[in-house]
Amino acid sequence: MQIDDCTATTVINGVNYCVLVIHQQSWLDELNNLTVVQVGLLLSSTALIWYVAWGIRAALDLLGHDHED
């Protein structure tokens, strides 16, 4: 088997090993890379979702829906 994209190769007991380095960016790093406008949009959309959910819950309570807290 031939692998062309090895980051590093090493030989252990006569066997060639290919070492691949995979970097996955965390969600905190992605948040840090957002622009000010993107952060504003994210916060606004989050607030809107909570507001709509609160409105639906209030409407269901008004209609007599029982929910357990």
N, C-alpha and C positions, 0 to 999 in steps of 0.2 A: 504494500500500500504506500502511495506517495502523497505526502502532505507538503504543500509548498508554502504555507503561511505560518510556519512555526516561529514563535517569538525567540525561543532558545532551544537548542538540542543538547542532550547530554547522553553519555554512554554509561550504563550501569551493568556490570557483569556481562559485557559484550552485547548488550541490547541497547539500541538507539531509542531514546525517549524524546518526544516532542512536547514542549511546554508552550501552551497558549495562554496568554494573559487576556482575560475578558473583564472589561470595566463596565459596570452598570451604575448609572447615575441614580442617586437616591432621590426620593421625592422632595426632601429638604433642599438639596442642591438645585432641583428644578424650580422650587419656590424662590430661592435666592436669585435665580437668573431672570425672573419676571421683571418687566418694566413697571413703572408706576401706574400706567394706564391699565395694564393687565391685572395688577393687584387690585385696583379699584373695581374693575369689572368682576373679578372673582368675589370680592367682598359684597358687592351689590347683588350679584346673582345668588349668593348664599343667603343674604338677608331676605331676598324675594322668595326663595324657596321656603324659609321658615315662616314668613308672613302668610303665604298661601296655605301652608300646612296648618297654621294656627286658625286661619279663617275657615278651613274645612272642618276642623275639630269644633270650632264654635258653632258652625251651622249644624253639625250632627248633634251637639249638645242641645241646641235649640229645638231640634226635632225629637228629642227624647231618647237619644242613643245612650245606652249604658256602657261605660268603659271603666276598666279597673286601673287604678294608679299604683 
